[in-house]
Amino acid sequence: MDQGQRAVEIVDLVTAVAESLRANRPAGGVFCASLARATGAEASAWIAVREGEEPEVLWAQPTGPESETLVASALDHGLGLGKQFLSARAGRLGQIVLLTPDEVPGTGPANAHRVLALAKRRGFTESELELLVASLPALTWMLSAVIAASERARSLAAQVAAAKKLGLSERELEVLQLLSQGLLATSIASRLALSPRTVHKHLGNIYEKMGVHDRLVAVQLARQHGLVSSPA
């Protein structure tokens, strides 16, 4: 793979990630899938590292023992030990590569880092390793947007889980979140492409399920349960 081919692969990677962000799909996995395809890696994983927490696997391919072994190997190697690029032998996985793009200062959640892990049984060729190294600037450039999108999805999943505990549907959660922003029923209806009558019905269901009688108490309770974001 010459320099021109590497440039094409990196442009394709950036394009695929940008399209995933626009479509609100998990863009971090696109890094893994695209680079795994380009290098012939049999397993890949996208791992979140936050200070004071256990590492979290955000995406892995294929699912199952192979990816679990790759993640375990990445942990054994200290998730790169602060290096941008780390290559090592890892038993039956063959060769593993860990890519850790720099966090762009002032962007994304504090102390949130990402590690991309790839494994290939027969080992990566020199040109494939050169592609992985050359991809790091692109990963760094897009990292803040990818982390922000990942954190939004993480927050939404937590809110949906909390809403289910109160018996609220996802639509009712949407209405409640817009209510917390100070929107009136007519504005909520317009935002969600619903009729005002339908929104009022949702509000009635929300109040009943939460055991409240007005919007202020509903919003206050929703914040206590982590259903909506607290004001800045």
MILUMFI-825638 format. One record per residue: residue in one letter; residue number from 0; x, y, z negated of N, C-alpha, C, CB in turn. Coordinates in steps of 0.05 Angstrom, whole numbers, plus 5000, padded with zeros to 4 digits. Glycine has a CB too. Example, Ala and Ser with C-alpha at 12.3 -4.5 7.8 and 13.67 -1.06 7.14 Angstrom:
! MILUMFI-825638
   resn   resi    n.X    n.Y    n.Z   ca.X   ca.Y   ca.Z    c.X    c.Y    c.Z   cb.X   cb.Y   cb.Z
      a      0   5264   4886   4844   5246   4910   4844   5264   4934   4844   5226   4911   4819
      s      1   5257   4955   4858   5273   4979   4857   5258   5001   4843   5282   4988   4886
! end
This chain:
! MILUMFI-825638
   resn   resi    n.X    n.Y    n.Z   ca.X   ca.Y   ca.Z    c.X    c.Y    c.Z   cb.X   cb.Y   cb.Z
      m      0   5017   4976   5000   5000   5000   5000   5018   5025   5000   4981   5000   4975
      d      1   5016   5041   5022   5033   5064   5023   5020   5088   5009   5039   5071   5053
      q      2   5033   5111   5010   5024   5134   4995   4997   5144   5006   5044   5157   4998
      g      3   4993   5142   5032   4967   5150   5044   4944   5132   5035   4969   5149   5074
      q      4   4949   5106   5034   4928   5088   5025   4922   5093   4995   4938   5059   5028
      r      5   4942   5099   4979   4937   5105   4951   4920   5130   4948   4963   5108   4935
      a      6   4925   5150   4965   4910   5174   4964   4881   5169   4971   4922   5195   4983
      v      7   4876   5152   4991   4849   5145   4999   4834   5131   4976   4849   5127   5024
      e      8   4848   5112   4963   4836   5097   4940   4828   5117   4918   4855   5076   4930
      i      9   4846   5136   4912   4841   5154   4890   4818   5173   4897   4866   5171   4883
      v     10   4817   5182   4922   4794   5199   4930   4768   5183   4928   4798   5209   4960
      d     11   4768   5158   4936   4744   5141   4934   4736   5138   4904   4749   5113   4946
      l     12   4756   5135   4887   4751   5132   4858   4737   5157   4847   4777   5127   4843
      v     13   4749   5181   4853   4737   5206   4844   4709   5209   4854   4755   5229   4852
      t     14   4704   5202   4880   4678   5205   4892   4658   5187   4878   4679   5199   4922
      a     15   4666   5162   4872   4648   5143   4859   4641   5152   4831   4661   5115   4858
      v     16   4660   5162   4816   4655   5172   4789   4636   5196   4790   4682   5179   4775
      a     17   4641   5215   4808   4624   5238   4811   4595   5231   4817   4635   5258   4832
      e     18   4592   5211   4835   4565   5202   4842   4551   5189   4818   4566   5182   4865
      s     19   4566   5174   4802   4555   5162   4778   4546   5183   4758   4576   5143   4765
      l     20   4562   5204   4755   4555   5225   4736   4530   5239   4745   4578   5245   4733
      r     21   4528   5244   4771   4503   5257   4781   4479   5240   4778   4507   5264   4811
      a     22   4482   5214   4780   4460   5195   4778   4455   5187   4749   4465   5171   4795
      n     23   4471   5198   4730   4468   5192   4702   4473   5162   4696   4441   5200   4692
      r     24   4492   5150   4711   4500   5122   4706   4526   5122   4691   4503   5107   4733
      p     25   4533   5100   4677   4558   5099   4662   4582   5101   4679   4559   5073   4645
      a     26   4594   5125   4681   4616   5130   4699   4642   5117   4690   4621   5160   4701
      g     27   4645   5112   4664   4670   5100   4655   4674   5072   4667   4669   5097   4625
      g     28   4652   5057   4671   4655   5031   4683   4663   5032   4712   4629   5016   4681
      v     29   4658   5055   4725   4666   5059   4753   4696   5059   4755   4653   5084   4765
      f     30   4709   5072   4736   4739   5071   4735   4748   5042   4736   4750   5085   4710
      c     31   4738   5026   4718   4746   4998   4716   4740   4983   4742   4732   4984   4693
      a     32   4715   4985   4751   4707   4970   4775   4723   4977   4800   4677   4973   4780
      s     33   4727   5004   4804   4741   5013   4827   4770   5005   4827   4739   5044   4829
      l     34   4784   5008   4804   4812   5000   4803   4816   4970   4803   4825   5013   4778
      a     35   4796   4956   4791   4798   4926   4792   4795   4917   4821   4776   4914   4774
      r     36   4777   4929   4835   4773   4921   4863   4799   4927   4880   4749   4936   4876
      a     37   4810   4951   4875   4833   4959   4891   4858   4943   4885   4839   4989   4886
      t     38   4860   4933   4861   4885   4918   4853   4881   4888   4850   4894   4929   4826
      g     39   4856   4879   4854   4850   4850   4852   4850   4840   4823   4871   4835   4867
      a     40   4846   4858   4804   4845   4849   4776   4821   4831   4771   4845   4874   4757
      e     41   4825   4810   4755   4802   4792   4750   4785   4801   4726   4813   4764   4744
      a     42   4796   4817   4709   4780   4827   4686   4788   4856   4681   4786   4809   4661
      s     43   4768   4871   4671   4773   4899   4665   4755   4908   4642   4769   4917   4690
      a     44   4763   4928   4627   4747   4938   4605   4752   4967   4601   4753   4922   4579
      w     45   4732   4981   4591   4733   5010   4585   4728   5012   4555   4713   5027   4603
      i     46   4747   5021   4540   4746   5020   4511   4747   5048   4499   4769   5003   4499
      a     47   4729   5053   4480   4729   5079   4466   4744   5077   4440   4700   5089   4461
      v     48   4761   5096   4434   4776   5097   4409   4770   5123   4395   4807   5093   4414
      r     49   4758   5121   4371   4752   5145   4355   4766   5143   4329   4721   5148   4351
      e     50   4777   5164   4320   4793   5164   4295   4775   5155   4271   4804   5192   4289
      g     51   4785   5135   4256   4771   5126   4233   4750   5105   4239   4759   5148   4219
      e     52   4747   5097   4264   4726   5077   4272   4739   5054   4287   4704   5090   4289
      e     53   4724   5031   4287   4734   5008   4303   4731   5015   4332   4718   4983   4295
      p     54   4750   5006   4349   4747   5010   4378   4721   4998   4388   4771   4998   4393
      e     55   4709   5011   4408   4683   5002   4419   4686   4996   4448   4661   5023   4413
      v     56   4677   4973   4457   4678   4966   4485   4653   4978   4499   4678   4934   4489
      l     57   4658   4997   4516   4636   5011   4530   4627   4996   4555   4644   5039   4536
      w     58   4645   4982   4567   4640   4968   4592   4660   4947   4596   4640   4988   4617
      a     59   4652   4924   4606   4671   4902   4612   4661   4885   4635   4675   4884   4587
      q     60   4680   4875   4651   4673   4858   4673   4695   4837   4677   4670   4875   4699
      p     61   4688   4812   4680   4661   4801   4677   4654   4799   4648   4659   4773   4691
      t     62   4629   4796   4641   4622   4793   4614   4628   4764   4606   4591   4799   4609
      g     63   4636   4760   4581   4642   4733   4572   4671   4731   4561   4639   4714   4595
      p     64   4680   4706   4558   4706   4701   4544   4730   4716   4556   4711   4672   4544
      e     65   4731   4718   4583   4754   4730   4596   4757   4760   4587   4751   4728   4626
      s     66   4735   4774   4588   4736   4802   4580   4741   4805   4550   4710   4817   4587
      e     67   4730   4787   4534   4735   4787   4505   4764   4783   4499   4717   4766   4491
      t     68   4777   4765   4514   4805   4760   4511   4821   4784   4519   4814   4735   4527
      l     69   4813   4798   4541   4827   4822   4550   4825   4844   4528   4815   4832   4576
      v     70   4802   4847   4517   4799   4868   4496   4816   4861   4472   4769   4871   4488
      a     71   4816   4835   4464   4832   4827   4441   4862   4831   4447   4827   4797   4435
      s     72   4870   4826   4471   4898   4831   4478   4905   4860   4478   4904   4819   4506
      a     73   4886   4877   4487   4890   4906   4486   4894   4915   4457   4867   4921   4500
      l     74   4878   4904   4439   4880   4911   4411   4907   4902   4400   4857   4899   4395
      d     75   4915   4878   4408   4941   4867   4399   4964   4885   4407   4946   4839   4410
      h     76   4961   4899   4430   4982   4917   4440   4978   4945   4431   4984   4915   4470
      g     77   4961   4949   4411   4957   4975   4399   4943   4995   4418   4982   4987   4391
      l     78   4927   4984   4437   4913   5000   4457   4932   5021   4470   4890   5015   4443
      g     79   4956   5011   4476   4975   5028   4490   4995   5043   4472   4960   5048   4506
      l     80   4990   5043   4446   5008   5056   4427   5014   5084   4435   5034   5040   4425
      g     81   4994   5099   4444   4998   5126   4451   5010   5131   4478   5014   5140   4430
      k     82   5016   5110   4493   5028   5113   4519   5006   5115   4540   5046   5089   4526
      q     83   5012   5131   4562   4993   5133   4584   4991   5107   4599   5001   5156   4602
      f     84   5014   5093   4602   5015   5069   4618   5030   5047   4603   5028   5074   4645
      l     85   5018   5024   4600   5031   5002   4587   5026   4976   4602   5022   4999   4557
      s     86   5047   4961   4608   5044   4936   4622   5056   4914   4605   5058   4937   4651
      a     87   5042   4891   4603   5053   4869   4586   5042   4842   4596   5045   4874   4557
      r     88   5056   4821   4588   5046   4794   4594   5028   4786   4571   5070   4773   4596
      a     89   5006   4772   4578   4986   4765   4558   4975   4737   4562   4963   4785   4559
      g     90   4993   4717   4560   4984   4689   4561   4969   4682   4587   4967   4682   4538
      r     91   4946   4669   4583   4931   4660   4607   4919   4683   4623   4909   4641   4598
      l     92   4918   4706   4611   4908   4730   4627   4928   4738   4648   4903   4753   4608
      g     93   4953   4729   4644   4974   4737   4663   4986   4764   4654   4963   4739   4692
      q     94   4982   4784   4671   4992   4811   4664   4969   4829   4658   5009   4822   4688
      i     95   4973   4845   4636   4952   4865   4630   4965   4893   4633   4941   4862   4601
      v     96   4948   4912   4641   4957   4940   4643   4937   4956   4627   4958   4949   4673
      l     97   4947   4975   4610   4930   4993   4595   4935   5021   4604   4935   4990   4565
      l     98   4914   5035   4613   4916   5063   4621   4902   5080   4601   4904   5067   4650
      t     99   4916   5100   4591   4905   5118   4571   4908   5147   4581   4918   5115   4543
      p    100   4888   5157   4595   4890   5185   4605   4890   5204   4582   4867   5191   4624
      d    101   4905   5226   4585   4907   5247   4565   4879   5259   4560   4927   5268   4572
      e    102   4873   5265   4535   4849   5280   4529   4854   5309   4535   4840   5276   4499
      v    103   4836   5322   4551   4840   5350   4558   4833   5367   4533   4822   5358   4582
      p    104   4851   5383   4523   4845   5399   4498   4821   5417   4502   4870   5416   4491
      g    105   4804   5417   4481   4781   5435   4482   4757   5424   4497   4788   5460   4493
      t    106   4758   5399   4506   4736   5387   4521   4728   5360   4508   4743   5383   4551
      g    107   4703   5353   4510   4694   5328   4500   4694   5327   4470   4711   5306   4511
      p    108   4683   5306   4458   4682   5303   4429   4711   5301   4418   4666   5278   4421
      a    109   4715   5312   4394   4741   5311   4382   4749   5282   4375   4742   5328   4357
      n    110   4774   5276   4378   4785   5250   4370   4772   5226   4385   4782   5246   4340
      a    111   4762   5231   4409   4751   5210   4425   4769   5204   4449   4722   5217   4435
      h    112   4781   5181   4449   4799   5173   4471   4788   5149   4485   4828   5168   4459
      r    113   4798   5145   4509   4789   5122   4525   4814   5107   4535   4772   5131   4549
      v    114   4811   5080   4535   4832   5063   4546   4820   5045   4567   4845   5046   4523
      l    115   4832   5044   4590   4824   5026   4611   4843   5002   4612   4823   5041   4639
      a    116   4832   4978   4610   4848   4954   4609   4842   4937   4634   4843   4938   4583
      l    117   4863   4927   4646   4860   4909   4670   4877   4885   4666   4868   4925   4696
      a    118   4868   4862   4677   4884   4837   4675   4884   4823   4702   4872   4819   4653
      k    119   4907   4811   4708   4910   4796   4733   4928   4772   4728   4922   4814   4756
      r    120   4918   4748   4733   4932   4724   4726   4959   4722   4740   4915   4700   4732
      r    121   4960   4728   4766   4985   4726   4781   5003   4751   4779   4979   4720   4810
      g    122   4993   4770   4764   5009   4794   4761   5003   4815   4783   5038   4788   4760
      f    123   5007   4840   4776   5002   4862   4795   5027   4866   4812   4995   4888   4780
      t    124   5024   4872   4837   5046   4878   4854   5057   4906   4848   5038   4876   4884
      e    125   5080   4912   4858   5092   4938   4853   5074   4960   4864   5120   4940   4865
      s    126   5063   4956   4887   5046   4977   4899   5020   4980   4884   5039   4969   4929
      e    127   5010   4958   4872   4985   4960   4855   4991   4975   4830   4975   4932   4849
      l    128   5014   4971   4818   5022   4986   4794   5026   5015   4801   5048   4974   4782
      e    129   5037   5021   4824   5040   5049   4833   5013   5062   4836   5056   5050   4859
      l    130   4993   5048   4846   4966   5059   4849   4955   5065   4821   4948   5039   4864
      l    131   4958   5047   4802   4947   5052   4775   4960   5076   4762   4952   5027   4757
      v    132   4987   5079   4765   5000   5103   4754   4991   5128   4768   5031   5100   4757
      a    133   4987   5126   4795   4979   5150   4810   4950   5158   4804   4982   5144   4840
      s    134   4934   5139   4793   4906   5145   4787   4903   5161   4761   4890   5120   4786
      l    135   4924   5161   4745   4922   5174   4718   4914   5203   4719   4948   5171   4703
      p    136   4926   5220   4737   4917   5248   4738   4888   5251   4744   4934   5263   4759
      a    137   4877   5234   4762   4848   5235   4768   4832   5228   4744   4842   5217   4792
      l    138   4840   5207   4730   4826   5199   4706   4826   5221   4685   4838   5173   4694
      t    139   4849   5233   4681   4851   5255   4662   4833   5278   4670   4880   5264   4659
      w    140   4833   5285   4695   4818   5308   4706   4788   5304   4701   4823   5311   4736
      m    141   4778   5279   4704   4749   5274   4701   4741   5264   4674   4741   5254   4722
      l    142   4761   5260   4656   4756   5246   4631   4735   5261   4613   4781   5243   4616
      s    143   4738   5288   4612   4720   5303   4594   4691   5299   4602   4727   5332   4593
      a    144   4686   5300   4628   4658   5296   4638   4648   5268   4633   4656   5302   4668
      v    145   4666   5248   4636   4658   5220   4631   4652   5216   4601   4680   5201   4640
      i    146   4669   5227   4584   4665   5224   4555   4639   5238   4547   4689   5236   4539
      a    147   4635   5262   4557   4610   5276   4550   4585   5261   4558   4610   5304   4563
      a    148   4586   5249   4582   4563   5233   4592   4559   5208   4575   4567   5226   4621
      s    149   4582   5196   4567   4581   5172   4550   4569   5179   4523   4608   5160   4547
      e    150   4577   5201   4511   4567   5209   4485   4538   5216   4486   4584   5233   4474
      r    151   4529   5229   4508   4500   5234   4511   4484   5209   4512   4495   5251   4536
      a    152   4494   5189   4527   4480   5163   4529   4480   5149   4502   4493   5145   4550
      r    153   4502   5152   4487   4504   5139   4460   4484   5152   4441   4533   5142   4450
      s    154   4483   5179   4442   4464   5194   4425   4435   5187   4431   4469   5224   4428
      l    155   4429   5185   4458   4402   5179   4466   4394   5151   4457   4399   5181   4496
      a    156   4412   5132   4459   4406   5104   4451   4400   5103   4421   4430   5086   4458
      a    157   4416   5119   4405   4411   5120   4376   4384   5133   4370   4434   5135   4362
      q    158   4377   5153   4385   4351   5167   4381   4328   5148   4388   4349   5193   4398
      v    159   4331   5134   4410   4310   5115   4418   4306   5093   4397   4316   5102   4446
      a    160   4328   5083   4386   4327   5063   4366   4313   5073   4341   4355   5052   4359
      a    161   4320   5098   4333   4307   5111   4310   4278   5115   4314   4321   5137   4302
      a    162   4270   5123   4339   4242   5128   4345   4226   5102   4343   4240   5140   4374
      k    163   4238   5080   4352   4223   5054   4351   4217   5047   4322   4240   5032   4365
      k    164   4235   5054   4304   4230   5047   4276   4205   5062   4265   4254   5054   4259
      l    165   4199   5085   4277   4175   5100   4269   4151   5094   4287   4181   5130   4270
      g    166   4155   5075   4306   4133   5068   4323   4129   5086   4346   4108   5066   4308
      l    167   4148   5104   4351   4145   5124   4373   4155   5112   4400   4161   5149   4367
      s    168   4140   5117   4421   4148   5108   4447   4170   5127   4458   4124   5107   4467
      e    169   4183   5119   4480   4203   5136   4492   4191   5162   4502   4218   5122   4515
      r    170   4167   5161   4513   4153   5185   4522   4147   5203   4499   4127   5177   4537
      e    171   4138   5192   4477   4132   5208   4453   4158   5221   4442   4119   5191   4431
      l    172   4180   5206   4444   4206   5218   4436   4213   5242   4454   4228   5196   4437
      e    173   4208   5239   4480   4214   5261   4498   4197   5286   4491   4208   5253   4527
      v    174   4171   5281   4485   4154   5303   4478   4163   5316   4452   4125   5294   4474
      l    175   4171   5300   4432   4180   5310   4407   4206   5326   4410   4185   5286   4387
      q    176   4224   5317   4427   4249   5331   4431   4244   5358   4444   4268   5314   4449
      l    177   4226   5360   4463   4219   5386   4475   4205   5404   4455   4202   5381   4500
      l    178   4188   5391   4438   4175   5407   4417   4195   5419   4399   4156   5388   4401
      s    179   4217   5405   4393   4238   5415   4375   4253   5439   4387   4257   5393   4367
      q    180   4251   5441   4413   4264   5464   4427   4246   5489   4428   4271   5456   4456
      g    181   4223   5487   4416   4204   5509   4414   4185   5511   4437   4220   5534   4413
      l    182   4184   5491   4454   4166   5492   4477   4137   5487   4468   4174   5471   4498
      l    183   4118   5501   4481   4090   5497   4476   4080   5473   4494   4074   5522   4482
      a    184   4056   5464   4488   4045   5441   4502   4045   5445   4532   4017   5434   4492
      t    185   4037   5469   4541   4036   5474   4570   4064   5472   4583   4024   5502   4575
      s    186   4084   5482   4569   4111   5481   4579   4122   5453   4579   4130   5499   4562
      i    187   4115   5438   4558   4123   5409   4557   4110   5394   4580   4115   5397   4530
      a    188   4085   5400   4585   4070   5387   4607   4084   5392   4634   4041   5396   4608
      s    189   4092   5417   4638   4105   5425   4663   4132   5411   4665   4109   5455   4664
      r    190   4147   5410   4643   4174   5398   4644   4172   5368   4650   4188   5402   4617
      l    191   4152   5354   4639   4149   5325   4642   4130   5317   4664   4140   5313   4616
      a    192   4120   5337   4679   4100   5331   4700   4076   5316   4690   4114   5315   4723
      l    193   4066   5326   4667   4042   5314   4655   4020   5336   4653   4048   5303   4626
      s    194   3996   5328   4647   3975   5347   4642   3976   5357   4613   3947   5335   4649
      p    195   3968   5381   4607   3968   5391   4579   3952   5372   4561   3957   5419   4578
      r    196   3930   5361   4572   3913   5343   4556   3929   5318   4548   3888   5335   4573
      t    197   3945   5308   4567   3961   5284   4560   3982   5291   4539   3975   5273   4585
      v    198   3994   5315   4541   4014   5323   4521   4001   5325   4494   4027   5350   4529
      h    199   3978   5337   4492   3964   5339   4467   3957   5312   4455   3938   5356   4470
      k    200   3951   5293   4472   3946   5266   4463   3972   5254   4451   3936   5248   4486
      h    201   3994   5258   4465   4020   5248   4455   4026   5262   4428   4042   5254   4475
      l    202   4021   5287   4426   4027   5301   4401   4010   5290   4378   4021   5331   4404
      g    203   3984   5284   4384   3967   5273   4363   3978   5246   4354   3938   5269   4374
      n    204   3987   5230   4373   3999   5204   4366   4024   5207   4349   4005   5187   4391
      i    205   4040   5226   4357   4065   5232   4342   4059   5240   4313   4082   5254   4356
      y    206   4041   5259   4310   4035   5268   4283   4024   5245   4266   4014   5291   4284
      e    207   4007   5228   4278   3995   5206   4263   4016   5186   4255   3973   5192   4280
      k    208   4034   5179   4273   4055   5159   4267   4075   5169   4247   4069   5151   4293
      m    209   4080   5195   4247   4099   5207   4229   4086   5216   4202   4113   5230   4242
      g    210   4059   5215   4202   4045   5222   4177   4046   5252   4171   4056   5207   4154
      v    211   4045   5269   4192   4047   5298   4188   4023   5310   4202   4073   5309   4199
      h    212   4020   5337   4198   3996   5350   4210   4003   5375   4227   3978   5359   4187
      d    213   4029   5382   4228   4036   5405   4245   4064   5401   4257   4035   5431   4229
      r    214   4071   5418   4277   4095   5414   4291   4120   5420   4275   4095   5432   4315
      l    215   4119   5440   4257   4142   5447   4241   4151   5424   4223   4137   5471   4224
      v    216   4132   5411   4210   4139   5388   4193   4148   5365   4210   4115   5380   4175
      a    217   4136   5361   4233   4144   5339   4251   4172   5342   4260   4125   5338   4275
      v    218   4180   5367   4268   4207   5372   4278   4227   5369   4255   4209   5400   4290
      q    219   4220   5378   4231   4238   5376   4208   4243   5346   4202   4226   5390   4183
      l    220   4221   5330   4202   4224   5302   4197   4240   5288   4219   4196   5289   4194
      a    221   4235   5297   4243   4250   5285   4266   4280   5289   4263   4240   5296   4292
      r    222   4288   5313   4254   4316   5319   4250   4328   5302   4228   4320   5349   4244
      q    223   4312   5298   4207   4321   5281   4185   4327   5252   4193   4301   5282   4162
      h    224   4311   5243   4213   4313   5216   4223   4332   5213   4246   4286   5205   4230
      g    225   4344   5236   4255   4362   5235   4277   4349   5232   4304   4382   5213   4273
      l    226   4324   5239   4306   4309   5237   4331   4315   5260   4350   4280   5235   4326
      v    227   4322   5283   4339   4328   5306   4355   4353   5319   4343   4304   5327   4356
      s    228   4366   5335   4359   4391   5348   4350   4385   5371   4332   4408   5358   4374
      s    229   4401   5375   4312   4398   5398   4294   4407   5423   4308   4413   5394   4268
      p    230   4395   5446   4302   4404   5471   4315   4433   5477   4308   4386   5494   4306
      a    231   4446   5489   4328   4475   5495   4324   4478   5517   4304   4489   5503   4351
! end
